[in-house]
Amino acid sequence: FEVLELEASNLCVGRGGPRCMSMPLVRED
């Protein structure tokens, strides 16, 4: 699951989609 979280965070940064809301680690950055 750790790998999936990292991939999801990368997509969040690239697209800035709604998934970013589910990734607090990315929002902190």
N, CA, C and O atoms as a GROMACS GRO file, in nm:
protein
  116
    1PHE      N    1   0.084  -0.121   0.000
    1PHE     CA    2   0.000   0.000   0.000
    1PHE      C    3   0.088   0.126   0.000
    1PHE      O    4   0.048   0.231  -0.051
    2GLU      N    5   0.206   0.114   0.057
    2GLU     CA    6   0.295   0.231   0.062
    2GLU      C    7   0.327   0.280  -0.078
    2GLU      O    8   0.330   0.401  -0.104
    3VAL      N    9   0.351   0.187  -0.170
    3VAL     CA   10   0.384   0.226  -0.307
    3VAL      C   11   0.266   0.298  -0.371
    3VAL      O   12   0.285   0.397  -0.442
    4LEU      N   13   0.146   0.248  -0.348
    4LEU     CA   14   0.027   0.310  -0.406
    4LEU      C   15   0.013   0.453  -0.355
    4LEU      O   16  -0.026   0.543  -0.430
    5GLU      N   17   0.043   0.474  -0.228
    5GLU     CA   18   0.030   0.608  -0.171
    5GLU      C   19   0.128   0.703  -0.238
    5GLU      O   20   0.094   0.818  -0.268
    6LEU      N   21   0.250   0.656  -0.263
    6LEU     CA   22   0.349   0.740  -0.328
    6LEU      C   23   0.304   0.776  -0.469
    6LEU      O   24   0.316   0.891  -0.511
    7GLU      N   25   0.251   0.678  -0.541
    7GLU     CA   26   0.204   0.704  -0.678
    7GLU      C   27   0.088   0.803  -0.675
    7GLU      O   28   0.080   0.893  -0.759
    8ALA      N   29  -0.001   0.787  -0.580
    8ALA     CA   30  -0.117   0.876  -0.570
    8ALA      C   31  -0.070   1.019  -0.542
    8ALA      O   32  -0.126   1.114  -0.597
    9SER      N   33   0.031   1.033  -0.457
    9SER     CA   34   0.081   1.166  -0.424
    9SER      C   35   0.142   1.230  -0.548
    9SER      O   36   0.127   1.351  -0.568
   10ASN      N   37   0.211   1.152  -0.630
   10ASN     CA   38   0.271   1.206  -0.751
   10ASN      C   39   0.162   1.255  -0.847
   10ASN      O   40   0.177   1.360  -0.909
   11LEU      N   41   0.054   1.179  -0.859
   11LEU     CA   42  -0.055   1.219  -0.948
   11LEU      C   43  -0.119   1.346  -0.896
   11LEU      O   44  -0.159   1.433  -0.974
   12CYS      N   45  -0.128   1.358  -0.765
   12CYS     CA   46  -0.189   1.475  -0.703
   12CYS      C   47  -0.109   1.599  -0.740
   12CYS      O   48  -0.166   1.702  -0.776
   13VAL      N   49   0.022   1.588  -0.730
   13VAL     CA   50   0.107   1.704  -0.759
   13VAL      C   51   0.100   1.739  -0.908
   13VAL      O   52   0.097   1.856  -0.944
   14GLY      N   53   0.098   1.637  -0.993
   14GLY     CA   54   0.096   1.660  -1.137
   14GLY      C   55  -0.038   1.716  -1.184
   14GLY      O   56  -0.043   1.817  -1.255
   15ARG      N   57  -0.147   1.650  -1.146
   15ARG     CA   58  -0.279   1.693  -1.192
   15ARG      C   59  -0.345   1.790  -1.095
   15ARG      O   60  -0.421   1.878  -1.136
   16GLY      N   61  -0.316   1.775  -0.965
   16GLY     CA   62  -0.380   1.862  -0.866
   16GLY      C   63  -0.528   1.828  -0.860
   16GLY      O   64  -0.611   1.916  -0.835
   17GLY      N   65  -0.561   1.701  -0.882
   17GLY     CA   66  -0.702   1.658  -0.882
   17GLY      C   67  -0.757   1.644  -0.741
   17GLY      O   68  -0.688   1.675  -0.644
   18PRO      N   69  -0.880   1.598  -0.730
   18PRO     CA   70  -0.949   1.582  -0.601
   18PRO      C   71  -0.879   1.480  -0.511
   18PRO      O   72  -0.896   1.483  -0.389
   19ARG      N   73  -0.801   1.391  -0.571
   19ARG     CA   74  -0.731   1.291  -0.490
   19ARG      C   75  -0.632   1.358  -0.396
   19ARG      O   76  -0.595   1.301  -0.294
   20CYS      N   77  -0.588   1.477  -0.432
   20CYS     CA   78  -0.492   1.549  -0.349
   20CYS      C   79  -0.550   1.571  -0.209
   20CYS      O   80  -0.477   1.570  -0.110
   21MET      N   81  -0.682   1.590  -0.202
   21MET     CA   82  -0.746   1.615  -0.072
   21MET      C   83  -0.729   1.494   0.018
   21MET      O   84  -0.725   1.508   0.141
   22SER      N   85  -0.718   1.375  -0.041
   22SER     CA   86  -0.706   1.253   0.040
   22SER      C   87  -0.560   1.226   0.073
   22SER      O   88  -0.529   1.126   0.138
   23MET      N   89  -0.470   1.315   0.028
   23MET     CA   90  -0.327   1.296   0.057
   23MET      C   91  -0.275   1.414   0.138
   23MET      O   92  -0.216   1.506   0.081
   24PRO      N   93  -0.295   1.413   0.270
   24PRO     CA   94  -0.252   1.524   0.357
   24PRO      C   95  -0.102   1.550   0.348
   24PRO      O   96  -0.057   1.664   0.363
   25LEU      N   97  -0.024   1.445   0.325
   25LEU     CA   98   0.122   1.462   0.315
   25LEU      C   99   0.156   1.556   0.201
   25LEU      O  100   0.247   1.638   0.212
   26VAL      N  101   0.083   1.545   0.090
   26VAL     CA  102   0.110   1.630  -0.026
   26VAL      C  103   0.064   1.772   0.003
   26VAL      O  104   0.129   1.868  -0.037
   27ARG      N  105  -0.050   1.785   0.072
   27ARG     CA  106  -0.104   1.918   0.101
   27ARG      C  107  -0.006   1.996   0.189
   27ARG      O  108   0.005   2.118   0.176
   28GLU      N  109   0.064   1.926   0.279
   28GLU     CA  110   0.159   1.993   0.367
   28GLU      C  111   0.270   2.058   0.285
   28GLU      O  112   0.315   2.168   0.316
   29ASP      N  113   0.315   1.989   0.179
   29ASP     CA  114   0.420   2.045   0.094
   29ASP      C  115   0.367   2.166   0.021
   29ASP      O  116   0.440   2.229  -0.056
   0.00000   0.00000   0.00000
